[in-house]
Amino acid sequence: MTDITTVKQRFGIIGTSPLLDRALEVALRVAPTDLTVLVTGESGVGKEFFPQVIHAYSARKHNKYIAVNCAAIPEGTIDSELFGHEKGAFTGALEARKGYFEEADGGTIFLDEVAELPHSTQARLLRVLQTGEFIRVGSSKVQKTNVRVVAATNVNLQEAIAKGRFREDLYYRLGTVPILVPSLRERPEDIPLLFRRFAADVAVQYRMPAVTLDDSAREMLMHYYWRGNIRQLKNVAEQISAIEQTRVISAEVLAKYLPPQGGGAPMAAGAPHPDDMTTERELLYKVLFDMRADINDLKRMMAELIQGTGRCPEPARDIKALLPTSTQSSFVPAVVPVASAYPHASAPVYAESEVVTDEPPREMTKADMQREQIVRALRRNNGRRREAAAELFMSERTLYRKIKELGIEEI
């Protein structure tokens, strides 16, 4: 049995936590076999090291190792990327191309973010895992491949199965051997070691003295929630190293780089994932900023109307366009004379304003606000989802999921 310390040194894995050692021990034990492995854990915990360890200590180590980020490949091309395509199979397919499963024949393929695969691709993947067979896009010829699959996800797959987003049979086929990578807050004794390593790397790279932590800062670091796990810790270490002039960091200095966060308990199964929470928070912020801009536009229009600047807008039409789509249907115009605002007008001038109806306005929920923001982005981009996703600061695949969850019709 390979020593775990040797593995850590070879792959640059830092930590002495029993939970981390247990995960590495499972990886080493399963490496000589051809069993499929499912690596789970929160975003930023370092799941990508485990398939590398499994491949390096397997009989396939001299063959190809291919890592695929399933979330980064558009839904329309992912089958072609994984299984290949024939010439003319679709627009732009100017020649036949091998897919990753064909290229990695005899080796290992790592499917990161496997929960983001569309249902049709999940069915194809299940067939490969069961029989080793696949068919290129645009072909009818069945081909064979001998590939070891290691998958990883930060999604609660049991919850995804319950919502119909992931196949239950594929889950059991992928999770023949599960490996759970602990979050950073589950291994607090490793946090100072990791911080020291990241600070030392920055010091060597930029030829500066490495920062160190005093006792109060070390204590604060170990008790912080670390929602972003190792990725967030590395970011904090690099910021402090680059910005702070003092090389001994106190708790007071460290606090400036740690955003306040609620909660100290690990995320429960079925709880919203931090990435989804971040996306929702950003959407809500964007809705609020747009609402503030709408209010400013309304104030400007009313000021022009009252002061009689010579520009007579059509308030009902303009105001209704500025209202959220969810409230436009309840907008009822009423005619109000405003001739006094336009003393030079030859005839009375009328403006339309909103009146209260018998039906009380429905309070917008968080889902309504998210739906409103996504619809606006889609309209501004003429229904092009890629541009809308970029405007909303989310991945295209996340936007697809939100559209389905919120029941948004095609724009």
Rosetta blueprint (number, residue, H / E / L):
1 M L
2 T L
3 D L
4 I H
5 T H
6 T H
7 V H
8 K H
9 Q H
10 R H
11 F H
12 G L
13 I L
14 I L
15 G L
16 T L
17 S L
18 P H
19 L H
20 L H
21 D H
22 R H
23 A H
24 L H
25 E H
26 V H
27 A H
28 L H
29 R H
30 V H
31 A L
32 P L
33 T L
34 D L
35 L L
36 T L
37 V E
38 L E
39 V E
40 T E
41 G L
42 E L
43 S L
44 G L
45 V L
46 G L
47 K L
48 E L
49 F H
50 F H
51 P H
52 Q H
53 V H
54 I H
55 H H
56 A H
57 Y L
58 S L
59 A L
60 R L
61 K L
62 H L
63 N L
64 K L
65 Y E
66 I E
67 A E
68 V E
69 N E
70 C H
71 A H
72 A H
73 I L
74 P L
75 E L
76 G L
77 T L
78 I H
79 D H
80 S H
81 E H
82 L H
83 F H
84 G L
85 H E
86 E L
87 K L
88 G L
89 A L
90 F L
91 T L
92 G L
93 A L
94 L L
95 E L
96 A L
97 R E
98 K L
99 G L
100 Y H
101 F H
102 E H
103 E H
104 A L
105 D L
106 G L
107 G L
108 T E
109 I E
110 F E
111 L E
112 D E
113 E L
114 V H
115 A H
116 E H
117 L L
118 P L
119 H H
120 S H
121 T H
122 Q H
123 A H
124 R H
125 L H
126 L H
127 R H
128 V H
129 L H
130 Q H
131 T H
132 G L
133 E E
134 F E
135 I E
136 R L
137 V E
138 G L
139 S L
140 S L
141 K L
142 V E
143 Q E
144 K E
145 T L
146 N L
147 V L
148 R E
149 V E
150 V E
151 A E
152 A E
153 T E
154 N L
155 V L
156 N L
157 L H
158 Q H
159 E H
160 A H
161 I H
162 A H
163 K L
164 G L
165 R L
166 F L
167 R L
168 E H
169 D H
170 L H
171 Y H
172 Y H
173 R H
174 L H
175 G L
176 T L
177 V E
178 P E
179 I E
180 L E
181 V L
182 P L
183 S L
184 L H
185 R H
186 E H
187 R L
188 P H
189 E H
190 D H
191 I H
192 P H
193 L H
194 L H
195 F H
196 R H
197 R H
198 F H
199 A H
200 A H
201 D H
202 V H
203 A H
204 V H
205 Q H
206 Y H
207 R L
208 M L
209 P L
210 A L
211 V L
212 T E
213 L E
214 D L
215 D H
216 S H
217 A H
218 R H
219 E H
220 M H
221 L H
222 M H
223 H H
224 Y L
225 Y L
226 W L
227 R L
228 G L
229 N H
230 I H
231 R H
232 Q H
233 L H
234 K H
235 N H
236 V H
237 A H
238 E H
239 Q H
240 I H
241 S H
242 A H
243 I H
244 E L
245 Q L
246 T L
247 R L
248 V E
249 I E
250 S L
251 A H
252 E H
253 V H
254 L H
255 A H
256 K L
257 Y L
258 L L
259 P L
260 P L
261 Q L
262 G L
263 G L
264 G L
265 A L
266 P L
267 M L
268 A L
269 A L
270 G L
271 A L
272 P L
273 H L
274 P H
275 D H
276 D H
277 M H
278 T H
279 T H
280 E H
281 R H
282 E H
283 L H
284 L H
285 Y H
286 K H
287 V H
288 L H
289 F H
290 D H
291 M H
292 R H
293 A H
294 D H
295 I H
296 N H
297 D H
298 L H
299 K H
300 R H
301 M H
302 M H
303 A H
304 E H
305 L H
306 I H
307 Q H
308 G L
309 T L
310 G L
311 R L
312 C L
313 P L
314 E L
315 P H
316 A H
317 R H
318 D H
319 I H
320 K H
321 A H
322 L H
323 L L
324 P L
325 T H
326 S H
327 T H
328 Q H
329 S L
330 S L
331 F L
332 V L
333 P E
334 A E
335 V E
336 V E
337 P E
338 V L
339 A H
340 S H
341 A H
342 Y L
343 P L
344 H L
345 A L
346 S L
347 A L
348 P L
349 V L
350 Y E
351 A E
352 E E
353 S E
354 E E
355 V L
356 V L
357 T L
358 D L
359 E L
360 P L
361 P L
362 R L
363 E L
364 M L
365 T L
366 K H
367 A H
368 D H
369 M H
370 Q H
371 R H
372 E H
373 Q H
374 I H
375 V H
376 R H
377 A H
378 L H
379 R H
380 R H
381 N L
382 N L
383 G L
384 R L
385 R H
386 R H
387 E H
388 A H
389 A H
390 A H
391 E H
392 L L
393 F L
394 M L
395 S L
396 E H
397 R H
398 T H
399 L H
400 Y H
401 R H
402 K H
403 I H
404 K H
405 E H
406 L H
407 G L
408 I L
409 E L
410 E L
411 I L
